[in-house]
């Protein structure tokens, strides 16, 4: 199955703010960014899936009227850190997470290991369907988790690859991809 992992376009938020699952609007240039994303995509898709957050929903509705939302495609849950400046999060709280972001749970949020389980569950169900080409409009960490599975990398290496707003990454998925990690 060909899966096009599409990252939402630029959110309207000050740099340096932790925003994970916060529901943000897009920057004023969203229409131009949408056209750029659309230009990176092949013709038709058998299905479109999207995160329910506005920054993904707006892009999805620009691409199609026929789509499904799934909460498992939402960005990392930063819990108590949502909408705080990274520099304002106490070092005593952030340092353990920075040293082991895969296993340490953010206060009132999740760990990357927990997020990995929800992402794996979604994609395991997706690859069992009879689709040839699917578009998934989602967030950076979701895409990074999928890429770790595709490339056989541990989650600790998820942030090694650059990934910008509006990026489109094509992957080939099958049921074996999500049996490890």
C-alpha positions as CSV (number, residue, x, y, z in Angstrom):
1,X,0.0,0.0,0.0
2,X,1.3,3.5,-0.9
3,X,0.7,5.9,1.9
4,X,1.4,9.6,1.6
5,X,2.1,11.0,5.0
6,X,1.3,14.7,4.8
7,X,2.3,17.1,7.5
8,X,-0.1,20.0,8.2
9,X,1.0,23.5,7.0
10,X,2.4,26.3,9.3
11,X,0.4,26.9,12.5
12,X,-0.2,30.4,13.8
13,X,1.8,30.3,17.0
14,X,4.9,32.1,18.4
15,X,8.1,30.2,18.0
16,X,9.3,28.4,21.1
17,X,5.8,27.4,22.4
18,X,5.0,23.8,23.1
19,X,1.7,23.1,21.3
20,X,1.3,19.4,20.6
21,X,-2.5,18.7,20.7
22,X,-3.6,22.3,21.1
23,X,-6.0,23.2,18.4
24,X,-4.3,26.0,16.4
25,X,-5.3,28.1,13.5
26,X,-2.9,28.5,10.5
27,X,-0.8,31.4,9.3
28,X,-2.3,33.8,6.8
29,X,-0.4,32.2,3.9
30,X,-2.3,28.9,4.3
31,X,-3.8,29.0,0.8
32,X,-0.4,29.3,-0.9
33,X,0.9,26.5,1.3
34,X,-2.1,24.3,0.5
35,X,-1.4,24.7,-3.2
36,X,2.2,23.7,-2.7
37,X,1.2,20.6,-0.8
38,X,-1.4,19.7,-3.5
39,X,1.3,20.0,-6.1
40,X,3.3,17.3,-4.4
41,X,0.6,14.7,-4.6
42,X,-0.3,12.2,-7.3
43,X,-3.8,12.0,-8.7
44,X,-6.4,10.1,-6.8
45,X,-6.4,8.4,-3.5
46,X,-8.5,5.4,-2.4
47,X,-9.0,7.1,1.0
48,X,-8.0,10.1,3.1
49,X,-7.5,10.0,6.8
50,X,-6.8,13.0,9.0
51,X,-6.1,14.1,12.5
52,X,-9.2,16.0,13.9
53,X,-7.1,19.0,14.8
54,X,-7.9,22.2,12.8
55,X,-4.4,22.5,11.3
56,X,-4.9,19.1,9.6
57,X,-8.7,19.3,9.0
58,X,-8.4,22.6,7.0
59,X,-5.8,21.0,4.7
60,X,-7.8,17.8,4.3
61,X,-10.9,19.7,3.3
62,X,-8.9,21.6,0.7
63,X,-7.8,18.2,-0.8
64,X,-11.1,16.3,-0.6
65,X,-14.7,16.3,0.7
66,X,-14.6,12.5,1.5
67,X,-12.3,11.7,4.4
68,X,-12.2,10.1,7.8
69,X,-10.9,11.5,11.1
70,X,-9.1,9.5,13.7
71,X,-7.9,10.7,17.1
72,X,-4.9,8.3,16.9
73,X,-3.4,10.6,14.3
74,X,-3.2,13.5,16.7
75,X,0.1,15.1,17.6
76,X,2.0,14.2,20.8
77,X,0.1,15.0,24.0
78,X,2.3,17.5,25.9
79,X,-0.2,17.6,28.8
80,X,0.6,20.3,31.4
81,X,3.2,21.7,29.0
82,X,0.7,22.6,26.2
83,X,0.9,26.3,25.2
84,X,3.8,27.0,27.5
85,X,7.1,28.3,26.3
86,X,9.7,25.6,26.3
87,X,12.0,27.9,28.3
88,X,9.3,28.3,31.0
89,X,9.0,24.6,31.7
90,X,10.9,23.8,34.9
91,X,14.2,22.0,34.2
92,X,13.4,19.5,36.9
93,X,10.4,18.5,34.8
94,X,11.8,18.7,31.3
95,X,15.3,17.2,31.9
96,X,14.1,13.6,32.6
97,X,11.9,13.7,29.5
98,X,14.6,15.1,27.3
99,X,17.0,12.3,28.4
100,X,14.4,9.6,27.7
101,X,11.5,11.1,25.7
102,X,10.5,7.6,24.6
103,X,9.7,6.2,28.0
104,X,9.1,9.2,30.3
105,X,5.5,10.5,30.4
106,X,4.9,14.2,30.3
107,X,2.8,15.3,33.3
108,X,-0.9,14.8,32.3
109,X,0.3,13.9,28.8
110,X,1.9,10.8,27.2
111,X,5.2,9.2,26.5
112,X,6.4,8.5,23.0
113,X,6.1,4.8,23.7
114,X,2.4,5.3,24.5
115,X,2.0,7.4,21.3
116,X,3.7,4.7,19.4
117,X,1.1,2.2,20.5
118,X,-1.8,4.4,19.2
119,X,0.0,5.2,15.9
120,X,0.8,1.5,15.4
121,X,-2.9,0.6,16.1
122,X,-4.1,3.0,13.5
123,X,-1.7,1.9,10.8
124,X,-2.1,-1.8,11.5
125,X,-5.8,-1.4,10.9
126,X,-5.1,0.7,7.8
127,X,-2.8,-1.8,6.1
128,X,-5.4,-4.5,6.6
129,X,-7.8,-2.6,4.3
130,X,-7.9,-3.2,0.5
131,X,-6.5,0.2,-0.6
132,X,-3.7,0.8,-3.1
133,X,-3.0,4.5,-2.3
134,X,-3.9,6.5,0.9
135,X,-3.4,10.0,2.1
136,X,-2.8,10.6,5.8
137,X,-2.8,14.2,6.9
138,X,-1.2,14.4,10.3
139,X,1.6,15.8,12.5
140,X,5.4,15.6,12.7
141,X,5.7,13.0,15.5
142,X,3.1,10.7,13.9
143,X,5.1,10.8,10.7
144,X,8.4,10.3,12.5
145,X,7.0,7.2,14.3
146,X,5.9,5.7,11.0
147,X,9.3,6.4,9.5
148,X,11.0,4.6,12.4
149,X,8.9,1.5,11.7
150,X,9.5,1.7,7.9
151,X,13.2,2.2,8.3
152,X,13.6,-0.3,11.2
153,X,14.9,2.4,13.6
154,X,14.4,2.8,17.3
155,X,12.1,5.6,18.4
156,X,15.1,7.3,20.0
157,X,16.2,8.3,16.4
158,X,12.9,9.7,15.4
159,X,14.1,13.3,15.3
160,X,17.2,12.8,13.2
161,X,15.4,13.5,9.9
162,X,14.3,17.1,9.0
163,X,10.5,17.4,8.5
164,X,9.0,20.8,7.7
165,X,5.4,22.1,7.6
166,X,3.6,20.8,4.4
167,X,6.1,18.0,3.8
168,X,4.8,14.9,1.9
169,X,6.6,11.6,2.6
170,X,5.6,8.6,0.5
171,X,6.0,5.2,2.2
172,X,5.2,1.6,1.2
173,X,3.3,-0.1,4.1
174,X,2.3,-3.7,4.7
175,X,1.3,-5.7,7.8
176,X,4.9,-6.6,8.6
177,X,6.0,-3.0,9.1
178,X,4.3,-2.6,12.4
179,X,5.2,-5.9,14.0
180,X,8.3,-4.5,15.7
181,X,9.4,-1.5,17.7
